[in-house]
Amino acid sequence: MGSTLEILNKVIGVLLERYVSLFGFARPLLSLIPVSVLAGAGLLWVFRKTSNPVSILSTKKRLQAHLLEMRLYGEEPVVVWRALKALLWDNLRYLRLMLRPALFATLPMILLLIHLDRFYGRAPLPVGRAAMVTVRLRQPIDVSIPAPVLHAPPGIIVETPAVRVLSARSIQWRLRPLRNVSGRLRLVFPWGKLEKDIEAGTPRHILSARRVRSTADLLWHPGEPRLGSDAVDWVEVNYPPASLRLAGFNLHWLVIFVVTSTLSALLLKGRFGVVL
């Protein structure tokens, strides 16, 4: 399962990198709009293949009829109560009809959002500004064992020795980029070595904030292969959050994605023959 997920993440990462490179890495908004429209169209395709439009349409008409009945016979408690019960029942039926396509769309959408956040949600480390690298261990820290040593690529200086946080089973370093860097951190433990990608000062790039050990965590942090050590849960670089500039406002990329994909789905639902 783990190797399959790693291959899938690798394929998605390569496709995403080639896609955003078509628009230029420095202009993320230009690439976000088309992928949002495609996501909306993809959701419509899933709904068309997995939903029952006839049942959905008939259920919606019954819901409208129940509401009209309650309005017309508002002074008849028996009629209103009967219409209310029928309204609640058909609401549940409508939700059940929508649940199946929603379930089919959930996993692909989650994977897409996780990978998009690697590019649109984080920025490389700013040159000249301090950043933290954190290692989370699986077992409590043994202070009798020498602390690991962090080696940074040229252009990044490690400003502090390892700081062990016993309560959190974590080890931290502070580093500072001096120029644009695209390289790998190397962590040397008494029992072996680990590596972690790092990006600093470069134009917006597809980032991997955390490299993890477990397959479950690999779903949420897909940027790099799993750690080969059973002693470490994850290694993380605290990249700063990124925002997109639109109409004079700094917006989180997910806001633009949701609005654009929703509008495109509403505009295209007729062409796909989808009933919502």
Residue pairs with C-beta under 8 A, 6 or more apart in sequence:
1 215
2 215
2 218
2 226
5 215
5 218
5 219
5 222
6 218
6 225
6 226
8 111
9 115
9 218
9 222
9 223
12 111
12 115
12 222
13 115
13 118
13 206
13 222
13 223
16 115
16 116
16 118
16 119
16 206
17 206
19 31
19 35
20 28
20 31
20 119
20 206
22 31
23 30
23 31
24 30
25 203
25 204
25 205
26 203
26 204
28 119
28 120
28 204
28 242
28 244
28 253
29 244
29 245
29 246
29 256
32 116
32 120
32 244
32 253
32 256
32 257
32 260
33 256
33 260
35 116
35 257
36 256
36 257
36 260
36 261
36 264
37 260
37 261
37 264
39 109
39 112
39 257
39 261
40 260
40 261
40 262
40 263
40 264
40 265
40 268
41 264
41 265
41 268
41 272
42 108
43 105
43 109
43 261
43 265
44 265
44 268
44 269
44 272
44 274
45 272
46 101
46 104
46 105
46 108
47 101
47 105
47 272
47 274
47 276
48 272
48 273
48 274
49 104
50 100
50 101
50 104
51 97
51 98
51 100
51 101
51 274
51 275
52 97
53 273
53 274
53 275
55 97
56 94
56 97
56 98
56 275
56 276
57 275
59 90
59 93
59 94
59 97
60 94
60 275
62 86
62 90
63 87
63 90
63 91
63 94
66 83
66 84
66 86
66 87
66 90
67 87
69 79
69 80
69 83
70 80
70 83
70 84
70 87
73 79
73 80
73 83
74 80
98 276
111 219
113 254
113 257
114 219
114 220
114 222
115 222
116 253
116 257
117 253
117 254
118 206
118 207
118 208
118 209
118 222
118 223
119 204
119 205
119 206
119 207
120 242
120 244
120 253
120 257
121 241
121 242
121 252
121 253
121 254
122 207
122 209
122 239
122 240
122 241
122 242
123 204
123 239
123 240
123 241
123 242
124 199
124 200
124 201
124 202
124 203
124 204
124 205
124 207
124 239
125 131
125 177
125 198
125 199
125 200
125 201
125 237
125 239
125 240
126 177
126 200
126 201
126 240
127 177
127 178
127 179
127 180
127 200
127 201
128 176
128 177
128 178
129 176
129 177
130 159
130 174
130 175
130 176
131 174
131 175
131 176
131 177
131 237
131 238
131 239
132 172
132 173
132 174
132 175
132 237
132 238
133 150
133 172
133 173
133 174
133 175
133 185
133 196
133 235
133 236
133 237
133 238
134 170
134 171
134 172
134 235
134 236
134 238
135 148
135 170
135 171
135 172
135 187
135 232
135 234
135 235
135 236
136 168
136 169
136 170
136 232
136 233
136 234
136 235
136 236
137 169
137 170
137 171
137 231
137 232
137 233
138 169
138 213
138 230
138 231
138 232
138 233
139 169
139 231
140 166
140 169
141 164
141 166
141 169
141 171
143 164
143 166
145 190
146 190
147 161
147 162
147 164
147 171
148 162
148 171
148 187
148 188
148 189
148 190
149 162
149 187
149 188
150 158
150 162
150 173
150 175
150 185
150 186
150 187
150 188
151 158
151 185
151 186
151 187
151 188
152 158
152 175
152 183
152 185
152 198
153 181
153 183
153 184
153 185
153 198
154 181
154 183
155 177
155 178
155 179
155 180
155 181
155 183
155 200
156 175
156 176
156 177
156 178
156 181
156 183
156 198
156 200
157 175
157 176
157 178
158 173
158 174
158 175
159 173
159 174
159 175
159 176
160 173
160 174
161 173
162 171
162 172
162 173
163 171
163 172
163 173
164 170
164 171
165 171
165 172
177 200
177 201
179 200
179 201
180 200
180 201
180 202
181 198
181 199
181 200
181 201
181 202
182 198
182 199
182 200
182 202
182 205
183 197
183 198
184 195
184 196
184 197
184 198
185 195
185 196
185 197
185 198
185 235
185 237
186 193
186 194
186 195
187 193
187 194
187 195
187 196
187 235
189 229
189 231
191 229
191 231
192 229
194 227
194 228
194 229
194 232
194 235
196 208
196 211
196 224
196 235
196 237
197 207
197 208
197 211
197 223
197 224
198 237
199 205
199 207
199 239
204 242
206 223
207 223
207 239
208 221
208 222
208 223
208 224
209 221
209 223
209 236
209 237
209 238
209 239
210 217
210 221
210 223
210 234
210 235
210 236
210 237
211 221
211 223
211 224
211 225
211 226
211 227
211 234
211 235
211 236
212 218
212 221
212 226
212 227
212 233
212 234
213 226
213 227
213 229
213 230
213 232
213 233
213 234
214 226
214 233
215 226
217 233
217 234
218 226
221 234
227 234
227 235
242 253
243 250
243 251
243 252
243 253
244 250
244 251
244 252
244 253
244 256
245 251
246 256
269 275
269 276
